[in-house]
Amino acid sequence: MSPLRWDVLTVGFVLALPVLALGLRGDFSPHEVVVRLPWCLLAAWAAVALLRWAATPPRTPPARQRAGTPAHPEDAPLS
């Protein structure tokens, strides 16, 4: 998954808002803000990846069936 997808960038922007606000307020220097912004993008990428993984239904492999065998054991002829 690319870190430059629109959903990752949106979550990254939301996570960066407090950092930007603290920079505008004067609690963080411009250097500290610039150093912390990539961490917001990394956290957004991890959060979106986790949510996409959790929301994806599990893949079930197709059942392999040999020729001549019934799909269900109750369908087998009695001998």
C-alpha positions as CSV (number, residue, x, y, z in Angstrom):
1,M,0.0,0.0,0.0
2,S,1.4,3.3,-1.0
3,P,2.0,5.9,1.7
4,L,0.7,8.6,-0.7
5,R,-2.9,7.4,-1.0
6,W,-5.6,9.9,-0.4
7,D,-6.9,8.1,2.8
8,V,-3.3,7.9,4.3
9,L,-2.7,11.6,3.5
10,T,-6.1,12.6,5.0
11,V,-5.4,10.7,8.2
12,G,-1.9,12.1,8.3
13,F,-3.2,15.6,8.0
14,V,-5.7,15.0,10.8
15,L,-2.8,13.6,13.0
16,A,-0.6,16.6,12.1
17,L,-3.2,19.2,13.1
18,P,-2.1,19.2,16.8
19,V,1.6,19.4,15.9
20,L,0.9,22.3,13.6
21,A,-1.3,24.0,16.3
22,L,1.5,23.6,18.9
23,G,3.9,25.1,16.3
24,L,1.7,28.1,15.7
25,R,1.2,28.6,19.4
26,G,4.9,28.6,20.0
27,D,5.3,25.5,22.1
28,F,7.3,23.7,19.3
29,S,10.0,25.4,17.3
30,P,9.8,25.2,13.5
31,H,12.5,22.5,13.6
32,E,10.5,20.4,16.0
33,V,7.4,20.7,13.8
34,V,9.2,19.6,10.7
35,V,10.8,16.7,12.5
36,R,7.5,15.4,13.8
37,L,5.4,15.7,10.6
38,P,6.9,12.5,9.0
39,W,5.9,10.6,12.1
40,C,2.3,11.7,11.6
41,L,2.4,10.3,8.0
42,L,4.0,7.1,9.3
43,A,1.3,6.8,12.0
44,A,-1.4,7.4,9.4
45,W,0.0,4.8,7.1
46,A,0.0,2.2,10.0
47,A,-3.5,3.1,11.1
48,V,-4.9,2.9,7.6
49,A,-3.1,-0.4,7.0
50,L,-4.4,-1.9,10.2
51,L,-8.0,-0.8,9.5
52,R,-7.8,-2.1,5.9
53,W,-6.5,-5.4,7.2
54,A,-9.2,-5.7,9.8
55,A,-12.0,-4.8,7.4
56,T,-10.9,-7.2,4.7
57,P,-12.9,-10.5,4.9
58,P,-10.7,-13.6,5.1
59,R,-10.1,-15.5,1.9
60,T,-11.3,-19.1,1.9
61,P,-9.5,-21.3,-0.6
62,P,-11.9,-23.2,-2.9
63,A,-12.5,-26.7,-1.8
64,R,-10.6,-29.2,-3.8
65,Q,-12.6,-32.2,-4.8
66,R,-11.3,-35.3,-6.5
67,A,-13.3,-36.8,-9.4
68,G,-15.7,-39.4,-8.2
69,T,-15.9,-38.3,-4.6
70,P,-19.1,-36.7,-3.3
71,A,-18.9,-33.2,-1.9
72,H,-20.6,-34.2,1.4
73,P,-20.0,-37.5,3.2
74,E,-23.8,-38.0,3.6
75,D,-24.1,-38.1,-0.2
76,A,-21.9,-41.2,-0.5
77,P,-23.6,-44.4,-1.5
78,L,-23.9,-47.1,1.1
79,S,-22.0,-50.3,0.3
